[in-house]
Amino acid sequence: MMSYYDGIGADKDLKVEHCGNVACSSSTYVTVDSAGDVGWSTSITVGSDGLPFVSYRDVTNDSVKGLHCPNVFCVGYFRRR
């Protein structure tokens, strides 16, 4: 899993990418914050609960933010079948 700043074009978003296999030759990503120019200086770690925690800079509001993902894919609507 990795977090990154997507500054391409009009997008100025924070995204999290989840590898589909050990070699990370396939992956899926999700935008986790897109309100303004967000995602600078991002870092990611895994908490004691096994879930990702992402810290990043919000340039628009001149602040540092933290995001605790609700699941390993960092999406609010994930449901295992």
C-alpha positions in Angstrom: 0.0 0.0 0.0 1.2 3.5 -0.8 -0.1 7.0 -0.6 0.7 9.8 -3.1 -0.1 13.3 -4.3 -1.8 13.4 -7.7 -1.0 16.8 -9.0 -1.6 16.1 -12.7 -3.9 18.5 -14.5 -6.7 20.0 -12.4 -6.4 17.2 -9.8 -4.6 18.1 -6.6 -5.7 15.0 -4.7 -4.4 12.5 -2.1 -4.7 9.0 -3.3 -4.0 5.6 -1.8 -3.0 2.6 -3.9 -3.4 -1.0 -2.9 -1.2 -3.7 -4.6 -3.1 -6.6 -6.1 -0.2 -9.0 -5.5 3.2 -9.3 -3.8 5.1 -7.9 -6.7 2.7 -5.0 -7.0 2.4 -5.5 -10.8 -1.3 -4.8 -10.5 -3.0 -2.3 -8.2 -6.1 -0.3 -7.6 -6.3 3.3 -6.2 -8.8 5.4 -4.4 -9.0 9.2 -3.9 -9.2 9.7 -0.2 -9.2 13.5 -0.1 -9.9 15.9 -2.9 -11.0 19.1 -1.2 -8.6 21.7 -2.5 -4.9 21.1 -3.0 -4.2 18.2 -0.7 -1.8 15.3 -0.4 1.6 17.0 -0.3 4.3 15.4 1.8 2.3 12.3 2.4 3.4 9.3 4.4 1.7 6.0 5.3 2.0 3.5 8.1 0.0 0.6 9.5 -1.4 1.0 13.0 -1.6 -1.6 15.7 -5.1 -2.4 14.5 -3.7 -3.4 11.1 -5.3 -0.5 9.2 -3.5 2.2 7.3 -2.9 5.7 8.7 -2.0 8.5 6.2 -0.6 11.9 7.1 -0.4 14.7 4.6 -0.3 18.4 4.0 -3.4 20.4 3.0 -1.9 23.3 1.1 -5.3 25.0 0.6 -5.9 25.3 4.4 -2.2 25.5 5.4 -2.5 22.5 7.7 -1.3 18.9 8.3 -4.0 16.2 8.3 -4.2 12.6 9.3 -6.5 9.9 7.9 -7.2 6.6 9.6 -8.5 4.2 6.9 -11.7 2.2 7.9 -10.4 -0.9 6.2 -7.3 -2.2 4.4 -8.4 -0.8 1.1 -9.0 2.7 2.6 -12.6 2.9 1.2 -15.7 3.7 3.2 -18.0 1.5 1.2 -16.0 -1.8 1.1 -18.0 -4.9 1.8 -16.6 -8.5 1.8 -18.7 -11.0 0.0 
